[in-house]
């Protein structure tokens, strides 16, 4: 499943380490973080994880949450959610050809 892959982890790690090289997209929803990542960032199997002009939505499994909780907490801290924590994380990914960018959206519930 795409949401639990090393590719997704690598992209999230890139965003975490290089926040000045990506674009954080303003959201109306308080529990969502959306990021535009330049397509110059290497991504393994982009046709699977970032299909062109399509979205892939998956819930991160419990193992992914347990293994990468600190990384996900960093993204959760970027939300304006009034909740103190989250139980589930949904990830939406895709490729926007006109913008030459990968879309990564995390939704914390």
C-alpha positions as CSV (number, residue, x, y, z in Angstrom):
1,X,0.0,0.0,0.0
2,X,1.4,3.4,-1.0
3,X,0.8,5.1,2.3
4,X,3.2,2.8,4.2
5,X,6.1,2.7,1.7
6,X,9.7,3.8,2.0
7,X,8.9,6.3,-0.8
8,X,6.3,8.1,1.3
9,X,8.6,8.1,4.3
10,X,11.5,9.5,2.2
11,X,9.3,12.3,0.8
12,X,8.1,13.2,4.3
13,X,11.6,13.2,5.6
14,X,12.7,15.4,2.8
15,X,10.0,17.9,3.7
16,X,10.9,17.8,7.3
17,X,14.6,18.4,6.6
18,X,14.1,21.0,3.9
19,X,11.0,23.1,4.7
20,X,12.5,26.0,2.8
21,X,12.5,24.0,-0.4
22,X,8.8,23.1,-0.4
23,X,5.6,25.1,-0.4
24,X,3.2,24.8,2.5
25,X,-0.3,25.4,1.1
26,X,-2.8,27.2,3.3
27,X,-5.8,25.1,4.4
28,X,-9.3,25.9,5.6
29,X,-9.4,22.7,7.6
30,X,-7.6,22.8,10.9
31,X,-6.4,19.2,10.8
32,X,-4.8,19.2,7.4
33,X,-1.3,20.0,6.2
34,X,-0.7,20.3,2.4
35,X,2.7,20.6,0.8
36,X,3.9,21.1,-2.7
37,X,7.2,19.4,-3.4
38,X,9.2,20.2,-6.5
39,X,9.4,17.3,-9.0
40,X,13.2,17.6,-9.0
41,X,13.1,15.7,-5.6
42,X,13.9,12.0,-6.4
43,X,10.9,9.8,-5.7
44,X,11.0,6.0,-6.1
45,X,8.1,4.7,-8.3
46,X,6.3,8.0,-8.8
47,X,3.8,6.3,-11.1
48,X,2.5,4.4,-8.1
49,X,2.9,6.9,-5.3
50,X,2.4,10.2,-7.2
51,X,0.2,9.4,-10.3
52,X,-0.1,12.3,-12.8
53,X,-3.3,14.3,-12.4
54,X,-4.8,11.8,-10.0
55,X,-4.9,11.4,-6.3
56,X,-4.1,8.4,-4.1
57,X,-5.6,8.4,-0.6
58,X,-4.5,5.9,2.1
59,X,-4.6,5.6,5.8
60,X,-1.2,5.2,7.4
61,X,-1.1,1.9,9.2
62,X,-0.4,1.6,12.9
63,X,3.1,0.3,12.3
64,X,4.0,3.4,10.2
65,X,2.6,5.6,13.0
66,X,4.6,3.8,15.6
67,X,7.8,3.8,13.7
68,X,7.6,7.4,12.5
69,X,5.6,9.1,15.2
70,X,8.1,11.9,15.8
71,X,8.2,12.8,12.1
72,X,4.4,12.8,12.0
73,X,4.2,14.9,15.2
74,X,6.2,17.6,13.4
75,X,3.6,17.8,10.7
76,X,0.7,17.7,13.2
77,X,2.3,20.7,15.0
78,X,1.9,22.6,11.7
79,X,-1.9,22.2,11.9
80,X,-4.2,24.5,13.8
81,X,-6.2,21.6,15.3
82,X,-7.6,22.2,18.7
83,X,-7.2,18.5,19.5
84,X,-4.2,17.6,21.6
85,X,-3.3,14.5,19.5
86,X,-4.4,12.2,16.7
87,X,-5.4,8.6,16.2
88,X,-5.3,8.2,12.5
89,X,-3.4,9.9,9.6
90,X,-4.6,9.9,6.1
91,X,-2.2,10.8,3.3
92,X,-3.2,12.0,-0.2
93,X,-0.6,12.1,-2.9
94,X,-0.5,13.0,-6.6
95,X,1.5,14.8,-9.3
96,X,0.4,18.2,-10.7
97,X,2.1,18.3,-14.1
98,X,1.4,22.0,-14.7
99,X,3.1,22.9,-11.5
100,X,5.9,20.4,-11.8
101,X,5.2,19.4,-8.3
102,X,4.2,16.5,-6.1
103,X,1.3,17.1,-3.8
104,X,1.4,15.7,-0.3
105,X,-1.5,16.2,2.1
106,X,-1.7,14.8,5.6
107,X,-5.0,14.7,7.4
108,X,-4.9,14.1,11.2
109,X,-8.0,12.6,12.9
